[in-house]
């Protein structure tokens, strides 16, 4: 059972839906509308706990100002536009067989992978 403030943070991330990436500041603003006394530190602690429990995914994209959070879901990659900063989901994941071969070749265990593509989105490319 999650503390009520962490449950609120989880609900906000879940309600955003797959493909939406919220920063802690955005989550804080949404949470304060529902619970005005909530502190920013609580949001950061809650996101860390939810991430550790596997309930939300943390996304650290090169060039972004802050980590972003999204509901946990199927494996996928991300694309960040270098011009406007938009982050989009990309239906791509390294095949499990490739990850196993890579791990075996180097003698380590792979628990997670993060793939981020960079460039210009379709709107900025037009």
N, C-alpha and C positions, 0 to 999 in steps of 0.2 A: 504494500500500500504506500503510495506516494504522499508526502505532505501536501496540504491543499494548495500552496503556492506553486509547487513543482507540477502538480496536476494541472493547474491553470496554464502554465508555460507549455506543457505537453499538448494540451487541447489547442492552444493557439498555433503551434507548429503543425499539428495534425490537420486543423481546419484550413491551413494555407494550401494543403494538397501537394501531391507529387509535382515536381517541376518548379515549385516556388521556393526561393531561397531567402530566408529572413535573417537579417543581422540581429545581434543582441539588442541594439537600440530600437529597431523596429518592433521586436517582440516586447520590449519594455513598454513602448508607447501603447501597444495594443493591450497589454496586461493592465496598465494603469487605468485604462478606461473601465475595466471590470473591477479592479481592486486598487483604488487610489493610493493606499498606503504602501504598496509594494515597492521595494527598493531595487535599484539596478544591480547591486551586489547579489541579491537573491536570484535575479534572472541569470546572472553568470554562473552562480553555484548550481542552480537548477538545470541549466543547459549541460553543464559538466556531468552532473549525475545522470541525466537522461541519456547523454551520449554513452557514458560508461555502462549503462544498463541495456544499450542497444535500441533504445526507443526512438532516438533521433540520430540523424547523421550530421556530423560536423564537416564542413567543407572549407578548406583553406586553399584559396586560389591565388596563385602568384599575381601580384599587382592589385589585388583587392584591398580595400582599407581595413576590413575586418573579416573574421570568420563568418560564414553563413550556415544556417541550419535548415534542414528539410526533414520531412517524415522519412523514417526508415522504409526502404522499399527494395525493389530488385536492383541488382548491380547495374551501374551505368557510369558513363563518363560525363564530363562537363566541358562546355565551351565558354570562354570569357572573351567578350569583345574588347579589344585594346583601345577602341575609340570611345564607346559610350559606357563600358563597364558592365553591360548586361551579362548575366550568367544563365546559360541554358543547359538543359539535360540533353545528352547524346546517347542514343540507344547503341551502346558499345561497351563491351567488357572483354578483357583478355580471357580466352578459353581456359577452363580449369586444367585441362591437359597441359597447356603451355606453362601455366604457373607451376604445376608439379614438376615438369622437366627443368624449369629454371631453378627451382628450389633444390632439386636433386643435384644438378650440375654444380651448385655453389655450396651445398651442404647446410642450407638453412631452411627454416619453415616460414612460409608466407601466410600471414593471417589476414592481410588486407592489401588492397591496391587502390590507388587514387590516380585517375587519368584526367588531365585537363588539357584541352586544346586551346590555343590562343590565335587570334586573328581579328578580322572584322565581320560582324554579323551582317545578315542580308540587308538590313536597313542602312547600315553605314557603308556598305559596299556599293549601294545604288548611286 
